[in-house]
Amino acid sequence: MEKEQIAELLNLDLQDEHGAIIQYLGHAYGVGEGEVACEIEAIARDEMRHLDWLAEAIVALDGRPSLTRGKMDMTGKTVPDWMGDDVRLEQGAIEQYRQHIEKISEPALKRLLERIVADEIAHQAKFVHFVDKAGRDGLKDIRGGRGDKTAITLNWGVDHEYTVVLQYLFQSYLTPNAEAKKQLGDQAINEMQHMGWLSEELAGSGGMPRLEHSKVELQAKTAEMLKADIEIEKAVIKVYDEAAWETADASLKQLLRRIRDNEKYHVGVFSDILKKEEDR
């Protein structure tokens, strides 16, 4: 099989890892605080590692990682239904990975996919357990239809954070600059934390995290990537700062200011790397 064909198969897997991450996070936020939510978020982090491994493998094959979000099922009406949907999503992933393992002859890639399958089997077993546990514990969907200005701002923040998670991750795969690669990957993890904090705040106060992203900027040159990142960070700092001033909720004010200050740090990190890049 040619490198291009292998990269296409891996991109199908990457797309479905992306879909699984969002499906599982949506279910975790909907359940609220507790053991099941924490376990589901841990599974989503495993899927993020899979996405990272697959993206690196695709780049090594001279391919370009796909930003497309793959298979998802968010139609379940109850928490046990959600967990059943997650069981079936894992089964589909296991079957697809096994098909791709059969098609790929390169030993290192086969080992990588076999490693991922082992995780997916463990995840599926967890979700089978959660189907029963959700029913026994009476877990309910805590989300609601809150639509006031603060809820709209929080959902805007979720959208932004989801977008920059993708933007920084995929830029990290594409840049040849080692320092930029590391920092973009690190800041993507921080933005994923922000996405979680905002989604949990929104769901816990009767809102519905939208979990959709906006346009992702993927310029070819590292300097152009960083310039776009700095601009988007400066814009979001202003929004979070204004939202923090407007809210009377002390804990929300503290959260928004914490995220704002994290974003200021990102601007400083990216600006330093940009200066070095332009001085080369």
Order of alpha helices (4+ residues) and beta strands (2+ residues): alpha-alpha-alpha-alpha-alpha-alpha-alpha-alpha
